[in-house]
């Protein structure tokens, strides 16, 4: 079963995609790693962030891995790259 979610891009991920957000249709049960790989296939330039990025689903951080995510219509998935600062 598929569901529609909003993907929000922050900082470097917004620069790499040229987007702040987009609505996409995805499987309702998918691992966080599969979710990331789907985003990479849509936006290949995101691959530079793969070892540093964290996803947030419904404002909860989700590390990339095989743990399943259950997504619902209208969920927000945030792509959060490492933050630089000093």
C-alpha positions as CSV (number, residue, x, y, z in Angstrom):
1,X,0.0,0.0,0.0
2,X,1.3,3.5,-0.8
3,X,1.0,6.7,1.0
4,X,1.7,10.4,0.2
5,X,4.3,12.2,2.4
6,X,5.9,15.6,2.4
7,X,9.7,15.5,2.2
8,X,11.4,18.6,3.6
9,X,15.0,19.4,2.8
10,X,17.2,21.4,5.1
11,X,20.6,23.1,4.8
12,X,22.9,21.2,2.4
13,X,20.2,18.8,1.3
14,X,18.1,21.8,0.1
15,X,21.1,23.2,-1.8
16,X,21.8,19.8,-3.4
17,X,18.1,19.2,-4.5
18,X,17.2,22.8,-5.3
19,X,14.0,22.2,-3.2
20,X,12.8,23.1,0.2
21,X,10.0,20.4,0.1
22,X,8.2,18.0,-2.2
23,X,5.2,15.7,-2.0
24,X,5.9,12.1,-3.0
25,X,4.1,8.7,-3.0
26,X,6.0,5.9,-1.2
27,X,5.2,2.5,0.2
28,X,3.6,2.8,3.7
29,X,6.1,0.3,5.2
30,X,9.7,0.9,4.2
31,X,13.0,0.9,6.0
32,X,14.7,4.2,6.7
33,X,17.6,3.1,4.5
34,X,15.2,2.3,1.6
35,X,13.6,5.7,2.1
36,X,17.0,7.3,1.8
37,X,17.9,5.3,-1.3
38,X,14.7,6.3,-3.0
39,X,15.5,10.0,-2.3
40,X,19.0,9.4,-3.7
41,X,17.6,8.0,-6.9
42,X,15.3,11.0,-7.2
43,X,18.2,13.4,-6.4
44,X,21.6,11.7,-7.1
45,X,23.5,14.7,-5.7
46,X,22.3,13.8,-2.2
47,X,24.7,10.8,-2.2
48,X,27.5,13.0,-0.8
49,X,25.4,13.1,2.5
50,X,24.8,9.4,2.8
51,X,27.1,8.7,5.8
52,X,26.1,11.9,7.6
53,X,22.4,12.4,7.1
54,X,19.6,11.7,9.5
55,X,15.9,11.5,8.7
56,X,13.1,12.7,10.9
57,X,9.6,11.2,10.6
58,X,6.9,13.1,12.5
59,X,9.7,15.1,14.2
60,X,11.4,12.0,15.6
61,X,15.0,11.3,14.5
62,X,15.4,8.0,12.6
63,X,19.0,6.7,11.8
64,X,19.5,5.1,8.4
65,X,19.1,1.4,8.8
66,X,16.9,-1.6,8.2
67,X,14.4,-0.9,10.9
68,X,10.9,-0.5,9.3
69,X,9.1,2.8,9.2
70,X,5.4,3.0,9.0
71,X,4.4,6.1,7.1
72,X,0.9,7.6,7.0
73,X,-0.7,10.0,4.5
74,X,0.4,13.5,5.2
75,X,3.5,12.5,7.3
76,X,6.5,14.8,7.1
77,X,9.9,13.3,6.4
78,X,12.7,15.7,7.0
79,X,16.2,15.3,5.5
80,X,18.6,16.7,8.1
81,X,22.3,16.9,7.0
82,X,25.1,17.6,9.4
83,X,25.1,21.1,10.7
84,X,28.3,23.1,10.6
85,X,29.0,25.7,13.1
86,X,31.7,27.2,15.2
